[in-house]
Amino acid sequence: MGNLSELSHVNVEENTIFEIQAALEKGELCSRDLVLYYLYRIAQYDQNGPKINSVLEINPDAIFIAEALDAERKSVGPRGLLHGIPVLLKDNIETNDRMHTTAGALALETHISSKDSFLVSKLREAGAIILGKTNMTEWANGMSSDMWAGYSARGGQVLNPYGDFFPGGSSTGSAAAVAANFTMVSVGTETSGSILSPSIQNSIVGIKPTVGLTSRGGIIPFSHSQDTAGPMARTVTDAAILLGILSGKDEDDPATWKNPYSTIDYITCLDLNGLKNANIGIFRKAPLTRYRDNEEYDEVLFENAVIQIKEAGANIIEDIDIPSFDRKWEWNKLNNEFKYNVEHYLQSLPSHLPVHTLSELIEWNKQNAERALKYGQNHLEYREQLSNPLNNSNYILELITDLYHSQNNGIDYALHKFGLDAIVFPSYVGADLCARAGYPSIAVPAGYKESGRPFGITFAGKAFSESVLIRIAFAFEQLTAHRKKPNL
């Protein structure tokens, strides 16, 4: 594998897409080498050694695609910044190739989609190389209350490359693969915390976009009111580049029709002075109960981050209030939307697959319990019993109530009352509030605990404020340079 080690002179591991493109243009590197390099690392560290277990499936055509893109670069030039750049996709994102799309479920392990998802079409048009699919929490954590984040029956357990720490979920493999340098960038999806949580835990940058900035088309669904796909990367720069490709109007997805920024170039938001004179609200009122465990929070690291934001020239507004943050939220909406959306998805699958309803899925899992039911399926069983999921008063009232309390009495309230450009949350404790609002957030590394466990902060804002959040997050990242690669 001598040729692969020679790639180190261009620092493939930690360079940004800008730097890799410069090396590609100079002929110091080709996309084929890049793919071989990542495949080598996956073989060495994901499948052996520490066995991170983040990559579920490799695209059998990845090397050929890279060779074709190398030839195209030489003959007509690159299509753009993603030309010849490897990307990994979460296993609930459909691709019309020789890879499967299963949401981590064994019942779908033979499913090959008949078409690309909308965002995959955009990636291919931009010249990206779909390197493979990443492991995830099965059914995006819709399977069982006992299931460990990052576990799927099809792929097993994803580990945190930084050590024996919580890996986050459900876009666990997408985060761990980026952190461990198995790809340049990856795509995750979020319903509530599924991009932000693993990004924080794996010390990477994750952008959970406004619902409607990126298309939901061709993604195995959970909640049509909250689902959104977004970039996961080692740097804000790479995340911004990828978000610009992923976003856009999809004629088949009404959520994207309201998007006023479908052609924005987020690279223009990479401003070193992005925090200067920005009004940043600090949210400190999250109780420890909002964390998965007490180890997720670190008061010293959070205070350091606040000081660093202030030193960058931001106007800090301390102890802001979000009236709805501590309200008792209901879960009928997500349960009913999962029942409707997954049932609808299963019904659309080809006839040769073994399951086409939730009840058939539950029964198939029971018949294959030794492989499929390590953690049970109580979430599936509960939701399967729901009737008229989108046509009952509890669901409709909660849908309306969620929007009011998360927007009018939540994020919008705080932004307006305190005159804010963004809110800073420790870790990802604001994820559920932003998810219910359909509003964007960006997770950024903010240091490491004494144990080596990563810590991060989340910047959140109003609908379609990604450009503001990227500007702020980039300035923070460049000022602090917190991220360190894991020792594999």
C-alpha positions in Angstrom: 0.0 0.0 0.0 3.0 2.3 -0.5 1.2 4.6 -3.0 -1.4 5.4 -0.4 1.0 6.5 2.2 2.5 8.9 -0.4 -0.8 10.9 -0.2 0.3 12.1 3.2 2.3 15.0 1.6 -1.0 16.7 0.8 -2.4 16.0 4.3 -5.5 14.3 3.0 -6.7 13.5 6.5 -7.3 16.9 7.8 -7.4 19.2 4.7 -10.5 21.0 3.6 -12.2 20.5 0.2 -10.5 23.8 -1.0 -7.1 22.4 -0.2 -7.8 19.0 -1.8 -9.2 20.7 -4.9 -6.0 22.7 -5.2 -3.9 19.5 -5.0 -6.2 17.8 -7.6 -5.8 20.8 -9.9 -2.0 20.8 -9.6 -1.9 17.1 -10.3 -0.5 16.2 -6.9 -3.4 14.0 -6.3 -6.2 12.4 -8.3 -9.7 11.3 -7.2 -8.9 7.7 -7.8 -6.1 8.0 -5.2 -8.4 9.7 -2.8 -11.0 6.9 -3.0 -8.3 4.3 -2.6 -6.9 6.2 0.4 -10.3 6.3 2.2 -11.0 2.6 1.3 -7.6 1.7 2.9 -8.5 3.7 6.1 -11.9 2.0 6.2 -10.3 -1.4 5.9 -7.7 -0.6 8.5 -9.7 1.2 11.2 -13.4 0.8 10.5 -13.4 -3.0 9.8 -10.3 -3.8 11.9 -8.2 -2.3 14.7 -10.6 -0.2 16.8 -13.5 -1.4 14.4 -15.5 1.9 14.5 -18.1 0.1 12.4 -19.4 3.4 10.8 -19.5 2.3 7.1 -22.2 -0.1 6.3 -21.6 -0.6 2.6 -19.1 0.5 0.0 -20.1 1.6 -3.5 -18.8 -1.1 -5.7 -18.4 1.5 -8.5 -16.6 4.2 -6.5 -13.2 3.6 -8.1 -14.6 3.6 -11.6 -16.6 6.8 -10.9 -13.4 8.4 -9.6 -11.5 7.4 -12.7 -14.2 8.9 -15.0 -14.2 12.1 -13.0 -10.4 12.3 -13.2 -10.6 12.0 -17.0 -13.3 14.6 -17.1 -11.2 17.0 -15.1 -8.3 16.6 -17.6 -10.5 17.0 -20.7 -13.0 19.7 -19.7 -12.1 20.8 -16.2 -13.9 20.4 -12.8 -17.6 20.9 -12.4 -17.1 22.7 -9.1 -15.8 22.2 -5.6 -17.3 18.8 -5.1 -15.8 17.4 -8.4 -14.1 14.1 -7.5 -14.8 14.5 -3.7 -15.9 11.3 -1.8 -19.1 11.6 0.1 -20.7 9.0 2.5 -24.5 8.8 2.9 -26.6 7.8 5.8 -28.3 4.4 5.0 -31.8 6.0 4.8 -30.9 8.0 1.7 -31.9 6.3 -1.5 -29.4 5.8 -4.3 -30.2 4.2 -7.7 -27.0 2.2 -8.0 -25.8 -1.1 -6.7 -26.0 -0.1 -3.0 -28.9 -0.9 -0.7 -31.1 1.5 1.3 -32.3 0.0 4.5 -32.4 2.4 7.4 -30.3 -0.3 9.2 -33.2 -2.8 9.1 -32.5 -6.4 8.2 -36.0 -6.7 6.6 -34.9 -4.3 3.9 -31.3 -5.6 3.4 -32.1 -6.6 -0.2 -33.7 -3.3 -1.1 -32.1 -1.4 -4.0 -33.9 1.9 -4.8 -35.3 2.4 -8.3 -34.2 6.1 -8.2 -31.8 8.5 -6.6 -33.0 10.8 -3.8 -33.2 14.4 -4.9 -30.1 15.3 -2.9 -28.1 12.4 -4.4 -29.0 13.7 -7.9 -27.6 17.0 -6.9 -24.4 15.4 -5.5 -23.9 13.4 -8.7 -24.5 16.5 -10.9 -21.8 18.3 -8.8 -19.3 15.6 -9.5 -19.3 14.0 -6.0 -18.3 10.4 -5.6 -20.8 8.5 -3.5 -18.3 6.3 -1.6 -20.8 4.3 0.4 -23.6 4.1 3.0 -23.1 4.7 6.8 -24.5 2.8 9.7 -27.2 4.4 11.8 -29.6 3.9 14.6 -32.1 1.5 13.1 -35.2 3.2 11.7 -33.6 6.5 12.9 -34.2 5.5 16.5 -37.8 4.5 15.7 -37.3 0.8 16.7 -37.0 0.5 20.4 -36.6 2.6 23.6 -33.9 0.2 24.7 -31.8 0.5 21.5 -28.3 2.0 22.0 -27.7 5.0 19.7 -25.7 4.0 16.6 -26.9 0.4 16.6 -28.7 -1.3 13.8 -29.5 -5.0 13.3 -27.9 -4.8 9.8 -24.7 -3.1 10.8 -24.2 -3.6 14.5 -22.9 -0.9 16.9 -21.0 2.2 15.8 -18.2 3.2 18.2 -16.9 6.7 19.0 -13.4 7.1 17.5 -12.4 9.2 20.5 -12.8 6.4 22.9 -15.4 4.5 25.0 -17.9 7.4 24.9 -21.5 7.7 23.8 -21.4 7.9 19.9 -24.7 9.9 19.5 -27.4 9.1 17.0 -29.1 8.5 14.7 -26.6 9.8 12.0 -23.9 8.0 14.0 -22.0 6.4 11.2 -22.0 9.6 9.2 -20.4 11.5 12.1 -17.9 8.8 13.2 -16.7 8.3 9.6 -16.0 12.0 9.1 -14.2 12.2 12.5 -12.1 9.2 11.7 -11.2 10.4 8.2 -13.0 7.6 6.3 -14.4 10.3 3.9 -14.1 14.0 3.2 -17.7 14.7 4.1 -21.0 12.9 4.8 -24.7 13.5 4.7 -26.9 12.8 7.8 -30.6 13.3 8.5 -32.3 14.7 11.5 -35.8 14.5 13.0 -34.7 15.7 16.5 -31.0 15.8 17.3 -29.9 13.1 14.8 -27.3 15.3 13.2 -26.4 17.6 16.1 -26.0 14.8 18.7 -23.5 12.7 16.9 -21.7 15.8 15.6 -21.1 17.0 19.2 -20.1 13.5 20.4 -17.6 13.0 17.5 -16.1 16.5 17.5 -17.2 17.5 14.0 -19.3 20.2 12.4 -22.9 19.3 11.7 -25.6 21.5 10.1 -29.2 20.7 10.7 -30.9 22.9 8.1 -34.2 24.6 8.1 -36.9 22.1 7.1 -37.3 22.8 3.4 -33.8 24.0 2.6 -33.0 20.5 1.5 -35.4 18.1 -0.1 -37.0 15.2 1.8 -37.5 13.3 -1.4 -36.0 9.8 -1.6 -35.2 9.6 2.1 -36.8 6.9 4.3 -39.0 9.1 6.4 -39.8 9.5 10.1 -41.6 12.8 10.5 -42.7 14.9 7.5 -42.9 18.0 9.7 -39.4 17.7 11.1 -37.2 15.6 8.8 -34.3 17.3 7.1 -31.0 16.2 5.6 -27.7 18.1 6.2 -23.9 18.1 5.9 -21.5 16.6 8.4 -17.8 17.6 8.1 -14.6 18.3 10.0 -14.8 22.0 9.2 -17.4 24.7 8.8 -15.8 25.3 5.4 -16.6 21.8 4.1 -20.0 21.8 5.7 -20.8 25.1 3.9 -19.6 23.8 0.6 -21.7 20.6 0.9 -24.8 22.5 2.1 -24.7 24.7 -1.0 -25.0 21.6 -3.2 -27.6 19.8 -1.0 -30.0 22.8 -0.8 -32.5 23.5 -3.6 -36.1 23.5 -4.7 -37.6 20.1 -5.4 -40.8 20.2 -7.4 -41.9 17.0 -5.7 -41.3 18.3 -2.1 -43.7 21.1 -1.1 -41.5 21.9 2.0 -38.8 23.3 -0.4 -41.2 25.6 -2.3 -41.0 28.2 0.4 -37.2 28.3 0.3 -36.0 31.8 -0.6 -32.3 30.9 -0.6 -32.2 27.8 -2.9 -29.3 29.1 -4.9 -27.2 30.8 -2.1 -23.4 30.3 -2.1 -22.6 29.6 1.5 -18.9 29.9 0.8 -19.4 33.7 0.8 -20.4 33.3 4.5 -16.9 32.1 5.6 -16.0 35.4 7.3 -13.2 35.5 9.9 -15.0 38.5 11.4 -18.3 36.8 11.5 -18.7 37.3 15.2 -17.8 41.0 15.3 -20.8 43.0 16.6 -23.1 39.9 16.3 -25.7 39.7 19.0 -25.4 36.3 20.6 -27.7 35.1 23.3 -26.4 32.6 25.9 -28.9 29.9 27.0 -27.9 28.6 30.5 -31.2 27.4 31.8 -31.0 23.8 30.5 -31.4 21.4 33.4 -29.1 18.4 33.7 -32.1 16.3 32.9 -31.8 17.5 29.3 -28.6 15.7 28.8 -28.3 12.0 28.2 -25.9 11.8 31.1 -24.1 14.3 33.3 -20.9 13.7 31.3 -22.3 15.4 28.3 -22.1 18.9 29.9 -18.9 20.7 31.0 -19.4 24.1 32.7 -15.7 25.1 32.3 -15.7 24.3 28.6 -19.0 26.1 28.0 -17.8 29.2 29.8 -14.6 29.2 27.8 -16.6 29.1 24.6 -18.7 32.1 25.8 -15.5 34.0 26.6 -14.1 33.2 23.2 -17.2 34.4 21.5 -17.0 37.6 23.4 -13.3 38.1 22.6 -14.2 37.7 18.9 -16.2 40.9 19.2 -19.7 39.6 19.7 -22.2 41.3 21.9 -23.1 38.7 24.6 -26.6 38.7 26.0 -26.5 36.7 29.1 -29.1 34.3 30.5 -31.7 34.7 27.8 -35.1 33.3 28.4 -37.0 30.9 26.1 -40.5 30.5 27.7 -41.4 27.2 26.1 -38.1 25.4 26.7 -39.2 23.7 29.9 -42.8 23.0 28.9 -44.0 19.4 28.9 -43.8 18.5 25.2 -46.0 15.7 23.8 -44.9 12.9 21.4 -48.2 12.1 19.7 -47.1 14.1 16.6 -43.9 12.1 16.0 -45.6 8.8 16.8 -48.4 9.4 14.4 -46.2 10.8 11.6 -43.9 7.8 11.9 -46.8 5.4 11.6 -48.2 7.2 8.5 -44.8 7.9 6.8 -43.2 4.5 7.3 -46.3 2.6 6.4 -46.6 4.7 3.3 -42.9 4.0 2.4 -43.2 0.3 3.0 -46.3 0.1 0.8 -44.3 1.7 -2.0 -41.6 -1.0 -2.0 -41.2 -3.6 -4.7 -43.3 -6.8 -4.3 -40.3 -9.1 -3.9 -39.4 -7.5 -0.5 -40.8 -9.3 2.5 -42.5 -6.4 4.3 -45.0 -3.8 3.0 -46.7 -2.7 6.3 -45.7 -2.0 9.8 -47.4 -5.1 11.0 -45.6 -7.2 8.4 -42.3 -5.6 9.5 -43.0 -6.4 13.2 -43.9 -10.0 12.3 -40.8 -10.4 10.1 -38.6 -9.2 13.0 -40.3 -11.7 15.3 -39.6 -14.6 12.9 -35.9 -13.4 12.7 -35.7 -12.4 16.3 -32.2 -13.7 17.0 -30.7 -11.4 14.4 -33.3 -8.6 14.3 -34.5 -8.0 17.9 -31.5 -7.6 20.1 -33.2 -4.6 21.7 -36.8 -5.5 21.0 -39.3 -3.3 18.9 -41.6 -1.7 21.4 -41.6 1.6 19.5 -42.8 -0.2 16.3 -45.4 -2.1 18.2 -46.8 0.9 19.9 -47.0 2.9 16.7 -48.5 0.1 14.7 -51.6 0.2 16.9 -52.3 3.9 16.1 -55.3 4.4 13.8 -56.0 7.4 11.5 -52.6 8.8 12.4 -53.0 12.1 10.6 -56.7 12.5 11.0 -57.3 12.7 14.8 -57.7 15.7 17.0 -54.7 14.9 19.3 -52.3 14.8 16.3 -53.7 18.0 14.7 -53.7 20.0 18.0 -50.2 18.9 18.8 -49.0 19.8 15.3 -50.3 23.4 15.8 -49.2 23.6 19.4 -45.7 22.4 18.6 -45.2 25.2 16.0 -46.6 27.9 18.3 -44.5 27.0 21.3 -41.3 26.2 19.5 -41.5 29.3 17.2 -43.7 32.1 18.6 -43.1 31.2 22.2 -39.6 29.7 21.6 -36.8 30.6 19.2 -38.6 33.6 17.5 -39.6 35.0 21.0 -36.0 34.9 22.2 -34.5 36.3 19.0 -37.0 39.2 18.9 -37.1 40.0 22.7 -33.3 40.2 23.0 -32.5 41.4 19.5 -30.4 38.3 18.7 -28.6 37.0 15.6 -28.2 33.6 17.1 -28.6 31.6 20.3 -25.8 29.5 21.8 -26.8 26.2 23.5 -24.3 24.0 25.4 -23.9 20.6 23.7 -27.2 20.0 21.7 -29.8 20.7 24.4 -31.7 23.0 22.1 -32.0 20.4 19.4 -35.6 19.3 20.1 -36.9 22.8 20.4 -35.3 23.7 17.0 -36.5 20.5 15.5 -40.1 21.1 16.4 -39.8 24.7 15.0 -38.2 23.4 11.8 -35.3 25.9 12.4 -31.6 25.5 11.7 -28.7 24.8 14.0 -25.0 24.2 13.6 -22.9 22.1 16.0 -19.2 23.1 16.4 -16.4 21.5 18.5 -15.6 23.4 21.7 -12.9 21.3 23.4 -12.5 18.1 25.2 -13.1 17.0 28.8 -10.3 15.6 30.9 -11.3 12.1 29.9 -10.9 13.0 26.2 -14.6 13.1 25.6 -15.5 15.7 22.9 -17.6 18.7 23.9 -19.3 21.1 21.6 -21.8 24.0 21.3 -24.7 24.7 19.1 -25.6 27.9 17.3 -29.3 28.2 16.5 -31.4 30.8 14.6 -34.6 31.6 12.8 -35.9 29.9 9.6 -33.4 30.0 6.7 -30.7 31.8 8.7 -28.1 29.3 7.7 -25.9 32.0 6.2 -25.8 33.9 9.5 -25.1 30.7 11.5 -22.3 29.6 9.1 -20.7 33.1 9.4 -20.8 32.9 13.2 -19.7 29.3 13.5 -16.8 29.8 11.0 -15.5 32.7 13.0 -15.7 30.7 16.3 -14.0 27.7 14.7 -11.2 29.7 13.2 -10.6 31.6 16.4 -10.5 28.6 18.7 -9.3 25.7 16.5 -10.6 23.2 19.0 -10.9 20.1 16.9 -8.2 17.5 17.2 -8.3 14.3 15.2 -8.9 11.0 17.1 -5.9 8.7 17.9 -6.7 5.6 15.9 
